[in-house]
Amino acid sequence: MKKSCFYIPGILMAVQLFTLMQSANAQDTLSLQRCYQLMEELHPEEQSRIYAENIRQLKQENLNTAFLPQFAVNGQATYQSDVMSIPIESPAFSIPDIPKDQYKIQLEVSQLIYDGGVNKIKKTQEELNEKSTKTEINLNQRQVKSQINSLFFTALNLQEQERLLNESVLGELQNQLKLTEARIKNGVLLKGAANSIQIEILKIKQDLLNVNEQQKAVFKMLKSWTGLDNLQEYDLLYPSYDITDNSNTDFDSKPQIQILSLQQQQLEVSKDMIQAGNMPMLSAFANAGFGSPNPYNMFETSFEPFYLLGLRLNWQPFKYGNTHRSVEVSKLQQSALEARKESINKQSDVNLLQYQQDAERLQKLIETDQEMIVLQEDNVKEYGSLQQNGVITSTEYLTEVNKLTQFQLNLQIHKMSLAKAKVDWMFEAGILK
């Protein structure tokens, strides 16, 4: 019993060491969704969302002051060529002369009482302006996401090509070369048999070099949106999405549709603003100050205080049908936007149908690719054995290897195209955001 207890710490240490080694050897993975997230974090316009919020808040703070008392200080000094005079002389009283130089300073106070709802409508307009700005950012980012889709699948395709050439084709040829060289040493085969295989290996290495250079170019473009360095070290993950029926689409969440919907809302608010323009505006006001002469009693020629209190009503009840026509224009513009939305949704339906048909076609091609690969793998094994025994030449064997490689590349291309068709469907449906 003591002996088994002695081994337990050693076993635990071995397990921990193995786990650490596995973690060190594990390759980082990168998904399409993660690329979207990184792009959104680094997108130059992302800061504009905060700017839009700040602009809306500041403008609404300005609008909030509309119902606060407004103060103004006015002053003037004038000299005029003539003044009013009364040509009457009486020993009982004297009429002072009005001076030609006049001075006045006053404080004006106004208080808005009723504005017909204009201020409230302006606040709604500012909220819609903020939403429009943010939605335009979403639209720009969506266009970038479409570019990322193409870059990601191009990189994924190159990654799979590299894996196929390295692990399958190159490995098969190198194994066959070893067996051929052994047969040459035994005098069963001529040296030319090995040369043909070595030439084919060099061709594969050339293909790998081309793939690597293409990867560098694609990864460089992908880095500009994700900010990730050393993308060659990441294992790109196949997006796993399934196409559903069109009832699960979410067209309304697409920025193109949201922008048009916001424009319709803005037109609706503009109609409210037009109607509010027909309402009376009521405000109170007061003036108080000093003047020489008193502006309300010209016979007080010294600096005298004065004040004035009152209510002010502004109302234009008749506009000769302009209000009705302006509202009708807004309604027509809303209808035009609705027609545009229907057109976009119709095109989306057509695109979804195309992606769905492509997916069905590619699935069938994949099934036949897999069947051909199984059959061709048997052919390669058989031709490899015949080549080792000198029954056929290396060229004939390599022809079969090339056929298998082409079948495997076709399978990879069809799998990649199927995955992209599904992503395009989800993207077009508004589900993938």
Secondary structure, DSSP 8 states (H G I E B T S, - for coil): -HHHHHHHHHHHHHHHHHHHHHHHH---EE-HHHHHHHHHHH-TTHHHHHHHHHHHHHHHHHHHGGGS-EEEEEEEEEE-S---------SS-------SEEEEEEEEEEEEEE-TTHHHHHHHHHHHHHHHHHHHHHHHHHHHHHHHHHHHHHHHHHHHHHHIIIIIIIHHHHHHHHHHHHHHHTTSS-HHHHHHHHHHHHHHHHHHHHHHHHHHHHHHHHHHHH--S-GGGSEE---------GGG--GGGSHHHHHHHHHHHHHHHHHHHHHHTTS-EEEEEEEEEEEESBTTBTT--S-EEEEEEEEEEE-----TTHHHHHHHHHHHHHHHHHHHHHHHHHHHHHHHHHHHHHHHHHHHHHHHHHHHHHHHHHHHHHHHHHHHTTSS-HHHHHHHHHHHHHHHHHHHHHHHHHHHHHHHHHHHHT---
